[in-house]
Amino acid sequence: MENLTQYLDKSLLPLEDKVKEYLNIERDIRLLDVELLSLQSIKSDFNPEQHDLEQGMNEGAGKSDLNDKEQKMTELLDKYNHLRSELIQMLPEKNKFIEINLGYGPSMVGYFTIDHETRQPLPEPVLRVVH
């Protein structure tokens, strides 16, 4: 009979911590993406007939805020890609899921070099986290 508590193995703790960090960065990227889209939509609503000094000052602050958020997005994407590479290096096998514990029961992580539907090689490894 298969051991159903294999995901509780203490040797998987560094991998689990790295996956949690990866998922947190992924969530932060999605949230920041929504903020960027919101800021960009505000900027496109500009009406020159209703423009005044106070609105111009607010728009200047909005533009700075947009640039700051774009910089933050670049930093998050760099960190995300770095974590993805680290996780791929930490996984013992390719094209196979490893069971881990992310705090709410068994989850799985793996990287794949072959498309599971077409069986064709992928241009770069794909990291998959099932949680």
C-alpha positions in Angstrom: 0.0 0.0 0.0 1.3 3.5 -0.9 2.3 5.8 2.0 -0.3 8.5 2.0 1.7 10.8 4.4 4.8 11.0 2.2 4.2 14.7 1.7 4.9 15.3 5.4 8.6 14.4 5.0 10.8 16.9 6.8 13.4 16.9 4.1 10.8 18.7 1.8 10.6 21.8 4.1 13.1 23.9 2.0 11.1 23.1 -1.1 7.8 23.9 0.6 9.1 27.2 1.8 10.4 28.1 -1.7 7.0 27.1 -3.2 5.1 29.3 -0.7 7.4 32.2 -1.5 6.8 31.6 -5.2 3.1 31.5 -4.8 3.1 34.8 -2.7 5.1 36.6 -5.4 2.7 35.3 -8.0 -0.2 36.7 -5.9 1.6 40.0 -5.5 2.1 40.2 -9.3 -1.6 39.6 -10.0 -2.6 42.3 -7.4 -0.1 44.8 -8.8 -1.3 44.1 -12.3 -4.8 45.0 -11.3 -3.5 48.3 -9.7 -1.6 49.1 -12.9 -4.6 48.5 -15.1 -6.7 50.7 -12.8 -4.1 53.5 -12.9 -3.9 53.3 -16.7 -7.7 53.4 -17.1 -7.9 56.5 -14.9 -5.3 58.2 -17.1 -7.3 57.4 -20.3 -10.4 59.1 -18.9 -8.8 62.6 -19.1 -11.2 65.3 -20.4 -9.4 68.5 -21.4 -12.6 70.6 -20.8 -12.7 69.7 -17.2 -9.0 70.1 -16.6 -7.9 72.4 -13.8 -4.7 73.0 -11.7 -5.7 70.7 -8.9 -6.5 67.9 -11.3 -3.2 68.4 -13.0 -1.4 68.1 -9.7 -3.3 64.9 -9.0 -2.5 63.5 -12.4 1.2 64.2 -11.9 1.1 62.3 -8.7 -0.8 59.5 -10.5 1.9 59.3 -13.2 4.6 59.0 -10.5 2.6 56.4 -8.8 2.2 54.5 -12.1 6.0 54.6 -12.7 6.7 53.4 -9.2 4.3 50.5 -9.6 5.7 49.6 -13.0 9.2 49.5 -11.4 7.8 47.3 -8.6 6.3 45.0 -11.3 9.7 44.7 -13.0 11.3 43.8 -9.6 8.5 41.3 -8.8 8.8 39.6 -12.2 12.6 39.3 -11.9 12.2 37.7 -8.4 9.4 35.5 -9.8 11.6 34.2 -12.6 14.6 33.7 -10.2 12.4 31.7 -7.8 11.0 29.6 -10.7 14.6 28.8 -11.7 15.5 27.9 -8.1 12.5 25.6 -7.8 13.2 23.8 -11.0 16.8 23.2 -9.8 15.5 21.9 -6.4 13.1 19.4 -7.9 14.7 15.9 -8.2 12.9 14.8 -11.3 11.4 16.3 -14.4 8.0 15.5 -15.8 6.8 14.3 -12.4 4.9 15.8 -9.5 6.3 15.8 -6.0 3.8 15.9 -3.1 4.5 18.6 -0.6 2.7 20.2 2.4 1.7 23.8 1.9 -0.2 23.9 5.2 -3.6 22.6 4.1 -3.0 19.0 3.1 -1.1 17.5 0.2 -0.2 19.7 -2.7 2.0 18.9 -5.7 4.8 20.7 -7.6 6.7 19.6 -10.6 8.4 20.9 -13.7 7.7 19.6 -17.1 9.6 19.6 -20.4 7.0 17.7 -22.4 3.5 18.8 -23.1 1.2 16.2 -21.5 -1.4 16.4 -24.2 0.7 16.5 -27.4 3.8 14.8 -26.0 5.9 17.4 -27.8 9.0 19.0 -26.1 8.3 22.4 -24.6 10.7 25.3 -25.5 11.4 25.9 -21.8 10.5 24.0 -18.6 7.0 24.7 -17.2 6.7 24.8 -13.4 3.3 23.6 -12.1 2.0 23.9 -8.6 -1.3 22.2 -7.7 -2.7 23.4 -4.4 
